[in-house]
Amino acid sequence: MNNEQSPLDELPILRKKLLSEIEVALKQGGKSNFYEATERLRSGDSLLEQVASLWRGQQSPLASKTTTEESDGNFPADYISAKARGERVRSNWVNSNLGRAVVNVKGALYRNGRGEILGIAYAKEAENRKDRWFSGLPEKKYQIAVLLCESINGKLVAVCLPQDFLARYKQKFSKANGQDKFNVIKRGGEWFLSVPATGEVAITENINKFTLIA
């Protein structure tokens, strides 16, 4: 019997440790610490995914035939479900709201009828950070954007950002791992995009305004 331990066995432990460190960071600081902590978690998840991919690539052809559930069995369940959910929500949203008005280019990137590259980011509200959504898109890969923000109750809101909006603020967005980062905030029924060195930019008028991006 092969008792070799997979690096994946360590991933839940490493992620738990990272979450503990983030919790401490949040208690020690204000908004900047909160955002920094979230970015650390996102970067950590990205690293864990790379480790998992490398490990699976070293396994035998027989192992590669296992189902997704089996091959991901030791990977953090919340990460797997979050990633899969994001892809599913984005695909369903495009089919329901844009249909043939856009064509998928790659992953979260689409092309609309005007030839613009549309980036569609997704984030789900969490119990420990209500009324905030953190997401990202590949830097310099998109011209217009939609930020899909899903509430805990399942309600989905689309923040539509046209070229002129991005031209004004894109250079100021936080950047990490080759992505532009978005921090959407809801307060008192109004919506804002937190932009470093600028502050909170009102985006309520951009909610579900599909004519801006299709």
N, C-alpha and C positions, 0 to 999 in steps of 0.2 A: 504494500500500500504506500502511495506517495504522500509523505507528510510535509512536503515542501510548502512553506507558507507564502501565499501570494501577497505582494505589496498592497493589494486591495484590502487585505484584512486590517491594515493599519489606517486606512483612510477615514473611517468613521471616528476613530480615536483622535486623529490629527485635526479633523474638522471640529470636533467637540472642543478641543483645546483652543482652536482659533476663535470659536464663538465665545468662550470664557474670557479670552483676552479682549475681545471686542466689547463685551459687557462692561469690563473694567474701564476701558477707554471711554465709553459713553458716560459712565458715572463721573469721570474726572473732567469732562469738558462740555462745551456748548455745541452749537450747530456744526462748527467746523470739524470737531472731533467726531460727531455723529456721521457726517458725510465721509470722512476719512476712514472710519471704522467699516462703513458699508463697502467702500472700495476695496478694503483689505479682504473682506469676505468674498467679494466677486473675483478678485485676483486669486485667492486661495482655491476657489471652486475651479477656476480655469486650470490651475496647476494640477489639481487632483484629477481632472479629466484627462490631461496629457499623460499623467502617470498610468492611469487606467488603460488608455489607448496603447501605450508602449508595452504594457504587460500582456495585453490580449494578443498583440502582434507577435509575441514570442511563443505563443501556445501552439499546439499541434493542430493540423487541419481538422481533426475530429472535434477538438474543442471549439473551433470557429463555427461549427454547425449547431451549437446550442442556441436556444431561444434567447431573445433579448432579456427576458426576465432572469434567465439562468446566468447569463454572462455578466449581468449587472447586479447580481445578488449581493455582493459585498460592497457595492458602491453606495454612498449616502443616498438613501431613498428620497429625501426631500429635494436633493439636487436633480436626480433623474426625473422625478415627477415635474419639477418646475421647468426644466428644459423642454420636456415633451409637451407639457401643457402650453408653453409659450408658442411652440411651433404649431400646435393644433389650433389655438385661439387665433393666431395670426392668419392661418390658412382659411379658417371658417369666416373670419371677419372680411377678408378680401373677397371671398366668394359671395358673401351676402350683401356687401356694400359697394364694391367696385366691379366685380365680375370681369367682363372682357375689356373693361376700360384700362386695365393694366396687365402686363405680362411679366412673369417671374424671370429675373435675371440670374440671381443666385442667392440662396438663403433668404435673408430679410430684405433684399433689394429687388425692386420692381421697376419697370419702365412704363410710364403713362402715355397717353395718346399724343402728348406734346413732345415726347422724346426725353422727358426729364426722368432722372433716376430717383425713385421714391424709396426711402428707407423706412421700414416699419418696425419700431421697437415695441417690446412688451414688458410690462411689470405688473405684479399682483401685490395689492396692499397686504401688509402683515399685521398680526395682532399687536406686535411690539413697536410698530411704526405706522400708526393709523394716519390716514390723510396724506401719505407720502408715497411716491412711486419713483424708484430708481431704475434706469435702463440705459442702454447704450447702442450706438450704431458705428459701423466701420468709418474711421476718419477719412475724409476726402473721397468717399465712395458714393455719396448721395447729394442731391441738389434740393430736394424737398423731403419732408418727413412727417410721419404719423407716430405719435406716442400713444400706444394702447395702454390704458390704465384700468385694471380690473379691481373692483372693490371686494372686500371680504364676502359680501353678499352675492357676488357674481355679476354685478352690474358692470358693463364695459363702456368706457368713454374713450373717444378718439380725439387727441389733441392734434390738429392739422396745422403744420408749419410750412408756409410757402417760401419761395426763394428770397423774397425781400426781407422776411423776418430772419431767416438764417444768415443772410448777407450782413445783417446788422449785428448779430450776436455770436455767430459760429466760432469766430476766432477766440472768443472769451470762454467757451465751454471748457470744463475740466476734461482732461484727456488721460487715458490709462490703457495699456495693452493694445494700442492702435485704435482705440475707440473714443468717440465723443460721448461724454456722459451727461445724462439728463436727470434733473431732480425736480419732479412735479409736486406741487403742494396745493392742497385744497383747504380753504379757510373761510368759514361763514358763507358757504355757497359759492364763493369765488375761487377761481383757479389761477395759479401762478407757476412760472418756470424760474427757478432760482439760478441766476447766472453770476458766476464769480466776478468780482470787481464791479458789478452793476447792481445787483440786488434782485428782488423779486419782480419779474416782468409779468404783467397781467395777460392772461391767455384765455379768459372766459369766452371771448368772442370767437376763439378758434375751435371750440368744442364741437365735434361732429359736423364741421363745416367742410364737407367733402369737395365742394367746388374749388377749394384752395389747392387741392392736390391731384385732382383727376381731370 
